[in-house]
């Protein structure tokens, strides 16, 4: 499944009817989707797919959703993935427990699908703003994800599709060092084999485009690790 356009959402729900409704609505919204019906499979999918957001039912067989959430939030590699907890438990103490375990949002069943989709979009605007059509700004660089325009110091830059996606990835998390493999997954997609040296070629093109009208190179090469913005 390609990861180049839309965020990937993992749905963890053991009730087939509920899982089907969620999957249908997420796909209708244009999201990429993977699903699991138990906590153990959910943890494996997180390791394999690194979803951008998780919709997680509390009541799962064997390994509960609350335990899945706790484990993911304890690990550095996965703690930043937003988790929306679904639960029939409406008591305040349960909401508090869910949020204190690390859930980013808590939705009580039965829920409004329209409201849940709005909450998913709100979380993704925070963590993957470019994919939600948001405008990103870093110093004198402006990227408009909706119109696919990039300006530096008020002057429009010409970027190819891959360079645009690279820049949007960097601008979503300035300062973060991205390895070549991570950039390949984010920009080219997990299901496409591309030599990691291809990343270097496109980074070179992005640097050239960013410097078309002058200004310092904002991209940083981290030897043995990858690239970062700033």
N, C-alpha and C positions, 0 to 999 in steps of 0.2 A: 504493500500500500504506500503510495507516494505521500511524503510529508511536506511537499513544497508549497502547497496553497493554503490549506486550512489546518487549524489545530486538531490534534488527535485526542479524542475523549474515550476514556475507559469506563464502561458501565459495569458495575458489579452488583448483580441482583439475582437472587435464586428463584424468584417467581417468574416463570416464562412469559406470562401475559404482561406483567409490568416491564420486563426487559424488552419485550417486543415494542411496546408503546414508546419507551424511551429511545430505543434504537431508531424507530421510524421517524420520530420527531427530530432527533439529532441529525440524521441523514438528510431530512427535508430542509434543515437549516444549512446544509452544506458541509457539516463537519465530517472528518474521517472518524472511524469508529472501530473499537474492539470491545469485546464483552467477556465476562466470566460469570459463573453461577456459584462460585465459592471463593473463600478467602485465599486458599493456597494457590489456586490458579491465578488469582488477581495479583499476588506478589510476584509470580513468575512473569506475567505479562508486563508488569511495571519494569522489571529488569530487562526484558527483551525489547519492549516497544518505547519505553520512556514517554508515556502519554503527557499531554499538556494540561490535562485536568482529569479528575476521577470523580464519578458519581457513585457513591458507595453506600449500600444498604447496611444498616446496623445488624439486623438479624440474619446471619448467614450460617449454614451448617458447618460444624466443626470449629473453624476459625472465625470468630465474630468480626464484623466490620470495624468495631471499636479497636480490636486488637490489630487488625490490618493497618488502620490509621496510625496507631501508636508506633508500630514497627517502621512505617514509612517516614514518620516525622522524626524518628531517632537517627536516621541515616542522612549523612550530609548530601549524598547524591540525589535523594528523593524528597527531602523535607520541603523543597520549594514548590513541589507540585500541589496546586490547590485541590482540596478535597471537599466535596459537598456531601454531607452525610444525610441519608434518608432514613427516617425511622417513624414507626407508629407510636413511639414513646413521646407524649406531648408534655409531660411534666417538666417544670423548670429545672429540677435537679438533673434530669436526663439531658436537657439541652446544654446545661453547664458542663456536664461530664464530657459530652461530645466535643464541645469547643475547647475544653481544657486538655483533651487528648491530642488536639492539634487540628481538628476539622476547621476549615475556613468558613463554612456556612453549615446551617442545620435546617433541614426542611422536614416538616411533619407530614406523614401520610394520613389521609389521602391529600395529595397536593394538586395544585393547578399546574398543568404542563406548561402553560404560557408563562406563569411566574417562575417555574424552574428554569426554563430556557433563558429568561431575563437574568436570573441569578448566575447561570453559566456564562452568559456573555459578559456580565459585570466582572466576574473573576478573571476571565480571559483578557478583558481590557486592561486589567492590572498587570498580568504576567506576559501576555503576547499581544501588545497593543497594535502592532503593525498588521497582524492577521485580522484584526477587527476593524480595519479601515481608519485607525487613528493617525493623527499627525504627530511625528516625533521630532524633537529638537535636541541637538547636541552642539553646544557652543554656536558656531556660525553656520552649522549644517541643518537644513530642514528637509524632512522626508514626509511627503503626503502619501500615505498608503492607499487612499481611495483613488486619487488621480494619477498615482504612479509618477509623481514629479519629485525631483530633488533639486534643492537650491543650496548654494553656498555663498554666504555674504550677499544674498539677494539676487544672485545670478544663477540661472538654470543650468544644471549639469546633464549631460547625456550619458545614461547608464544602460547597459544591456540587462536582460532579465535576471541573469545569475548575479551580476554585480549589485543590482537593486536588492535582491534577496539577501545577499551577504551583508550589505549595509544595514538593512532593516534588522537583521539578526544582531549585529553589533550595537545598533542604536537602542534596541530593547534593553540591553544590559551593558551599558558603558563600563569599562574597566574589567569585565569578565574575560578571562582567557579561554578561547575556544580552540580545541584541538582540530586538526584537519579532518579527522573522522567525524567529529560532532558537526562540523560545518557541512560535510558531505551529506549526513543524515538530514540536516535541517534544510539545506538548499537544493540538493539533487534528489533526495528521497532514499529511504532505507532499502528499497527493492531494486535499486539501480547500481550496477558496479561501475565505479569511476576510480581511476588511479588518484591517489591522494595528491600527486603532483599537479593535478588539474586545479586544485584549490589555489596553489601558488600562482598559477597562470592568471586566474581570475582576480586574485588579490592584487596582482600587478596591474591589471586593467582598472580595478577600482581605485587604486592609488593614483593612477594617471588621470582618471576622470575627476577625482576630488581635487587634484592640483591643476586642473585645466586653466583656472583663472588666478593662480597663485595661492599662497597660503601654505602653512606647514602641513606635513603629512600627519594626519591624526591617528593613523593605524600604527600599532606597535607589534613588532615581531618578537615573540618570546622564545628564545632558543630552546629547542627540545620540547616545547609545549604547544605552541600555536600562535594565534593572533588575538589582538584585543584592540578596542577603540579607546584611546586615551590611556 
